[in-house]
Amino acid sequence: MITLHRMSTQSHLASWAKPLVATLCVALAGCATDALTLAPASPSTPWQPTPQDTAPPTRKPNMPSLTKGFTVPSMPEASILPPAPIIDGEHVHNLPELIDIAQRENPETRLAWNSARQAALAVGVVEATFLPMLSANVIAGWQKTQTPIPLLTGNRSINTEFHGVVPALALEWLIFDFGQRKAIADGARATSYATNVLFNGVHQKIIHDVTHAYYQYGAARSQVNIAAQALKNSRFIDHAVEQRQKAGLATVVETAQASQQVAQAKLRQVNAQGLEQNAYQALLAAVGLPPATHIKISNPPDRRLPDTNTTLTDEAIRLALSQRPDVLATYAATTAAKAGIAAAEAEFMPKVYLGAVAAHNRTNFDVRGLPNLQQQTGSASVLLGVTIPLFDGGLRSARLQDAQIQAQKASDIFQKAQLSAMREIIAASNMLRSALASYQAASELVKTADTTYDAALQAYRHGVGTVTATTIAVTALLDAQQARIDARTASQTAAANLAFVMGAMTSPRESWND
């Protein structure tokens, strides 16, 4: 009777277990596709967030939970800005001080620093593979078995319990691999060297960007001063026309021309002030300061510019190539790629392993009605193994070919970087030479335009000149002064750019025209 009851129970369980399992499988399969509801319904339908998406812990109670159209939900946490650096608002900062702030505050330096640290840690990870790996393992288990014996009277089954604990120490050590780990370590060191070089390169770029923005801001302020002086000159002409009008010598056309010149000078001044504000924001961005920062900045040093720059020699270009961060980084990448070939070739060779295990076994065996059995054993073993790859479906060959392709690509990128650097150096040298020549020509133009303006104004005051000639002269003077400022700024930035592309912009300086 008991046996038949158990069989009927098992049949009943089997009758509804299969449909239950099938239902669970279907339900679990549907759960994965249900996640598509989190995405927009179609390419043209805006995504509508759910209340769970728009209710972070810090959300205000009166803040809307849903958006309209293609707007996105507001998240106050995204508007929290990092603390601004402490800047002395009364101190007038020169170029080296601005560069020092940039090297501390610009996030590019921290990004490059963390990249270099990650590459250094990768070297440590590879070097750790040369050491043995020791692990502690504890295995515990419990098993209870009930064996029915219908021929016995009374108890018709035998119950047994088995439980035990096996603590063990395991040692794994790859002894010999035909230089595979060494090749990987060499590649990791080359990569670390490249990231370190690029870290210094980031600082050089920051020095260049701040220097460029500093000169541009100085030029914008000079343009504001020139515009103010042009407005002043225009008012001088307007005043002279008023005096002649009072004497009955000026015409209505002359009066209108003078007023027009004043209005144009005011417009130029407004435009110059707007450019100055934009240049100020560009300088703050280069330094890495918040846009609302108020800082006093000195004017660029008014040093005499050289007449021209010397032509670069082949030796100077080769020296520049040997110290440019981008060229050195691509060269290190070729070294890492060659190491990758050696590591891939070592995959075809056997490897020798050493293993050791020390274990202690303690077990208990209990049969109801019999005495409890306990056993404690210890074991230790040392294994030496050799693995030889025979067939892997061409996987190792594919990896080797991929490593060879990567090495060829790295070599091509290195050569491209060399040629690109040479072109940049020669172009920067030519640009500096052209800017210096433009500055010399603009300086001569300012002298002649200033003389023409003074002569035209005096002639008009004495009645032997026209207001048209005077306005033309003041406009020409303004254009000449602006051209000289532009040429001077172009010379300063070209000199800084030449130092940067030659890999020589390694420390802050007031001027690179020295």
Number of C-alpha atoms within 10 A of each C-alpha: 6 7 9 9 10 11 12 12 12 11 12 11 11 11 11 10 12 11 11 10 11 10 12 12 11 10 11 10 11 11 10 9 9 9 9 10 8 12 11 13 12 8 7 8 10 16 18 19 17 13 11 8 12 18 18 13 6 9 15 11 8 6 11 13 18 16 16 11 9 11 11 14 18 16 13 11 10 7 8 8 8 7 7 11 13 7 14 11 12 10 11 12 18 17 22 17 15 21 27 16 17 24 21 14 16 18 13 17 19 15 13 20 18 13 17 21 15 14 21 18 14 17 20 14 13 19 16 13 14 15 12 14 13 14 11 12 12 11 10 13 10 11 10 11 12 10 10 12 11 11 9 9 8 7 11 12 16 13 15 16 15 16 15 17 16 17 15 18 15 17 16 16 17 19 16 15 18 18 15 21 21 18 23 22 25 22 26 26 21 23 25 25 19 23 24 21 21 22 22 17 22 20 21 23 19 23 27 24 22 26 29 22 21 29 25 24 25 22 24 25 20 19 25 22 15 21 24 18 15 25 23 15 21 25 18 15 25 23 15 20 25 17 14 19 15 9 9 9 12 18 13 10 11 19 20 13 18 25 18 15 23 22 15 16 23 18 14 19 21 15 14 21 18 14 19 21 14 14 21 23 19 20 23 22 17 22 26 22 20 15 12 9 14 14 15 14 19 12 17 19 12 8 9 9 14 14 10 13 15 8 11 12 9 9 9 13 15 13 13 21 22 14 15 24 24 20 26 20 23 22 21 23 26 24 20 25 27 22 24 26 23 21 25 23 20 19 19 17 15 15 18 15 16 16 17 15 17 15 17 15 16 15 17 15 16 16 15 11 9 9 9 11 11 13 10 12 10 12 10 12 10 11 11 12 12 13 11 12 12 9 9 8 8 9 9 17 15 12 17 21 14 15 21 18 14 19 21 15 15 21 19 14 17 21 15 14 20 21 14 12 20 18 13 16 24 17 15 21 22 17 19 25 20 17 23 25 18 19 23 17 15 22 19 13 19 20 13 14 21 18 13 19 21 13 15 23 24 15 16 19 17 11 13 10 15 15 25 14 16 23 23 15 21 24 20 19 23 23 18 22 24 21 20 21 21 21 23 24 24 23 26 23 26 25 23 25 26 22 21 22 27 24 22 15 22 15 12 18 16 13 18 17 17 10
